[in-house]
Amino acid sequence: MSKINLLLVVCNNEFNGTERYVVDLAKNLNKDEFNVIVATPMEGPLSLVLKENNIREEIYNNGKKYYYSFKGLHNLFRIMKANKIDIVHANAKFHPCIAAMFAGVKLKIETRHGIFYSKKQLENLSFPRKMYEYTKQFFVDDFIATSENDKETLIKYFNISRKKVSVLFLGIDFEDMENRSEGLFSYKPYDPSNEFIIGHIGRLTYQKAQEYLLEAFKIIAGKFEKARLVIVGSGENESTLKKYIEENSLNDKIVFKGYIKDIYREMQTYQVHVLTSRYEGTGYVNLEAMALGVPVITSNVGGAANFFTSGKDSIITEVENPGSTAEAIGKIISDEKQRELLIKNAFNTVKNYSVQRMAGETSVYYKNMLKALSK
């Protein structure tokens, strides 16, 4: 039986959650069954990761990140034809599936790494935007949602056919994490004589809503003298967030660390990790924190309620509600038994989401979809 030629397409060359998913999939699919190529818009940090893992990269010279150009799509078309691609799997934007239609590719898929609208935005979408989201399904054979919540959102707000949405969970690479950390699933008690470090890792963007994290921390800082906030990441909202910190005299309690390569050891210095996103997919950072023995507080977006049980393995807070987030942080600080319980229960939750499981289920999905389309 001949191998299946698979093209995984991304629209930037950084190394965030979407790109990690692509790398993990490319690394873990059975090499005897799949020839895997990752298509990137230009050379960049992702290129180094692909090279380190012996994954073939094709650069389609898009000229820009995040959005597809006509030149980039034309080059993708040529890559598909030259490599006799059987499956095009787009990640973040469906446009490669249009090129795949013209190239005669058998199976065209897009993974929706979250639904990138807040609930308020979803309920007030303009007619043109609704039509844009609705018509995507005519260029794609199937959408992969990473949670049941995202699937139902696609159906409810964009009128996507239920038959055109499959759910495949993400997974994390436990072996790689263990090699690059101080060990997995460990409980480290908090010493009250030390600072209590609240961590946040993420791009400083509208999506991640760090302004609500700062408002929540302001409440916490007024109650717990040893509380400190560490923010890792960069983005367009950085100056606005720093202005809030300056105006509220929080400079001595909040640290911005920018980009950190050794992210797992950094995360293990936190007593809790907090995510206040307006919208999210699965949220890799939540799964990683759980695997590293760091309790998780996350807003109720994306797949949070599908994966986690609030009060058992995490604390799920109300969206855009700094008071809810502050209350959750306060519980973690003041109740060490609760913190220990969350850490230990999180192990039983997250151990089910490995990259091996993700790749195995995706492999079966690919083959079943090709079989169905050939009938």
Secondary structure, 3 states (H helix, E strand, C coil): CCCEEEEEECCCCCCCHHHHHHHHHHHHCCCCCEEEEEEECCCCHHHHHHHHCCCEEEECCCCCCCCCCHHHHHHHHHHHHHCCCCEEEEECCCCHHHHHHHHCCCEEEEEECCCCCCHHHHHCCCHHHHHHHHHHHHCCCEEEECCHHHHHHHHHHHCCCHHHEEECCCCECHHHHHHCCCCCCCCCCCCCCCCEEEEEECCCCCCCCHHHHHHHHHHHHCCCCCEEEEEECCCCCHHHHHHHHHHCCCCCCEEEEECCCCHHHHHCCCCEEEECCCCCCCCHHHHHHHHCCCCEEEECCCCHHHHCCECCCEEEECCCCHHHHHHHHHHHHHCHHHHHHHHHHHHHHHCCCEHHHHHHHHHHHHHHHHHHHHC
